[in-house]
Amino acid sequence: MPKKTLYFRNRNLEILIAVILVFFTIAVLTGCTSAKKYGGLKGSREITDIFEKNQILADHFYYYNGFQSIPYVIVGINNEYMLRSSVWREIKLTPTLLNQLTTRMRSVYTPSPRGAWILGPDEERLGIWYSTEQWTAVRLDQDNRIIIAPPQPLELR
């Protein structure tokens, strides 16, 4: 007889835990979708071509992370936004300098770098990205300030 009672107590406990987990999951998912603050990258052949054809977008400010002569990543941020971080260095690109940097990046890093759109939390295009890394966290703060997580040091060929 005690085994039946114990079984029913455990079963009721299991149901209670399952109900709590379902409500907790719903609460977390609802909170995440309603207060989304992060964006990311969306791979783009168009952006790869822009970098590899040494085109500089006039309405973008350019930054790099990594070594000055062989960056881990080059980003172009739409001039409606401001990049906020001490790990990014602004760079005044010319087509010649961009060609040197992208050629070095392609010859040194594995796999070869590719381009991507930098997207905000609502999929708005904040800028462009060129790197072997194709994932990062992007946060859009007040006053159009962007925080972009830099990539880890890249693998050499």
FIVEX-606147 format. One line per 8 residues: number of its first residue (from 0); their letters; for each residue x, y, z of C-alpha. Coordinates in Angstrom, 1 decimal, decimal comma, padded with zeros to 4 digits. Layout:
N
NUM	a	X:Y:Z; ... $
//
This chain:
157
0	mpkktlyf	000,0:000,0:000,0; 002,7:002,6:000,8; 004,2:002,0:-002,6; 001,0:003,2:-004,3; 000,9:006,3:-002,2; 004,6:007,0:-002,9; 004,0:006,5:-006,6; 001,1:009,0:-006,7 $
8	rnrnleil	003,1:011,5:-004,7; 006,0:011,2:-007,1; 003,7:011,4:-010,1; 002,0:014,6:-008,7; 005,5:016,0:-008,1; 006,5:015,2:-011,6; 003,4:016,9:-013,0; 004,0:020,0:-010,8 $
16	iavilvff	007,6:020,3:-011,9; 006,5:019,9:-015,6; 003,9:022,6:-015,2; 006,4:025,0:-013,5; 009,0:024,3:-016,3; 006,4:025,1:-019,0; 005,4:028,4:-017,4; 009,0:029,3:-016,8 $
24	tiavltgc	009,9:028,5:-020,5; 006,9:030,6:-021,7; 008,0:033,5:-019,4; 011,6:033,4:-020,6; 010,6:033,2:-024,3; 008,1:036,0:-024,0; 010,6:038,2:-022,2; 013,3:037,5:-024,8 $
32	tsakkygg	011,1:038,3:-027,8; 009,6:041,5:-026,3; 012,9:043,0:-025,2; 015,3:041,9:-027,9; 018,3:044,1:-027,9; 020,8:042,1:-029,9; 021,5:041,7:-033,6; 024,1:039,8:-035,5 $
40	lkgsreit	025,5:039,1:-039,0; 023,9:037,9:-042,2; 026,3:036,5:-044,8; 026,3:038,4:-048,1; 028,0:037,7:-051,4; 027,3:041,4:-052,2; 029,4:042,6:-049,2; 032,2:040,1:-050,0 $
48	difeknqi	032,3:041,6:-053,5; 032,4:045,2:-052,1; 035,5:044,4:-050,0; 037,2:042,3:-052,7; 036,6:044,9:-055,4; 038,1:047,5:-053,0; 035,0:049,6:-052,9; 034,7:052,1:-050,0 $
56	ladhfyyy	031,2:053,2:-049,1; 031,2:057,0:-048,6; 028,5:056,9:-046,0; 030,4:054,5:-043,7; 033,2:054,8:-041,1; 035,7:052,0:-041,1; 037,3:050,2:-038,2; 039,4:047,1:-037,7 $
64	ngfqsipy	040,2:044,6:-035,0; 043,4:042,6:-034,8; 046,7:043,5:-036,3; 047,0:046,8:-038,2; 048,6:045,1:-041,2; 046,5:041,9:-041,1; 043,2:042,6:-039,3; 041,0:039,8:-037,9 $
72	vivginne	038,0:041,8:-039,2; 037,2:045,1:-041,0; 033,8:046,7:-040,4; 032,1:049,6:-042,1; 029,5:051,3:-039,9; 026,8:053,4:-041,5; 027,4:057,1:-040,5; 024,0:057,2:-038,9 $
80	ymlrssvw	025,5:055,0:-036,1; 028,5:055,2:-033,8; 030,7:052,2:-032,9; 031,3:052,1:-029,2; 034,3:050,1:-028,1; 038,0:050,4:-027,2; 038,9:047,2:-029,1; 038,1:048,7:-032,5 $
88	reikltpt	040,5:051,1:-034,2; 039,2:053,6:-036,8; 041,0:053,4:-040,1; 041,0:055,8:-043,1; 040,7:053,4:-046,0; 041,7:054,1:-049,6; 041,1:051,5:-052,3; 044,8:050,7:-052,3 $
96	llnqlttr	045,0:050,1:-048,5; 041,8:048,1:-048,6; 043,3:045,9:-051,4; 046,4:045,3:-049,3; 044,5:044,4:-046,2; 042,0:042,0:-047,9; 044,7:040,4:-049,9; 046,8:039,7:-046,8 $
104	mrsvytps	043,7:038,5:-044,9; 042,8:036,0:-047,7; 046,4:034,7:-047,8; 046,9:034,3:-044,1; 043,5:033,2:-042,5; 041,6:030,0:-042,9; 039,0:029,9:-044,2; 039,1:032,9:-046,5 $
112	prgawilg	037,2:036,0:-045,2; 033,7:036,7:-046,3; 031,4:039,6:-046,1; 028,2:040,1:-044,1; 025,6:042,7:-043,2; 025,8:043,9:-039,6; 022,2:043,7:-038,4; 020,4:045,4:-035,5 $
120	pdeerlgi	017,8:043,7:-033,3; 015,0:044,5:-035,8; 017,1:043,3:-038,8; 018,1:046,9:-039,7; 021,4:047,2:-041,6; 023,9:049,0:-039,4; 027,0:048,3:-041,4; 029,2:045,7:-043,2 $
128	wysteqwt	031,6:043,1:-042,0; 034,6:041,3:-043,6; 036,2:038,4:-041,7; 036,7:034,7:-041,4; 034,4:034,8:-038,4; 030,8:034,8:-039,5; 029,1:035,2:-036,1; 029,2:038,0:-033,5 $
136	avrldqdn	026,9:039,7:-031,0; 025,7:043,2:-032,0; 024,0:045,5:-029,6; 022,2:048,7:-030,5; 022,1:051,1:-027,5; 020,4:054,5:-027,1; 021,5:057,3:-029,4; 022,4:054,9:-032,2 $
144	riiiappq	025,5:053,6:-030,5; 026,6:050,1:-031,6; 028,6:047,6:-029,6; 030,1:044,8:-031,6; 031,9:041,8:-030,0; 035,2:041,4:-031,6; 036,2:037,9:-032,9; 038,6:035,6:-031,2 $
152	plelr	042,1:035,6:-032,7; 041,8:033,8:-036,1; 043,5:030,6:-037,3; 046,4:031,0:-039,6; 047,0:029,0:-042,7 $
//
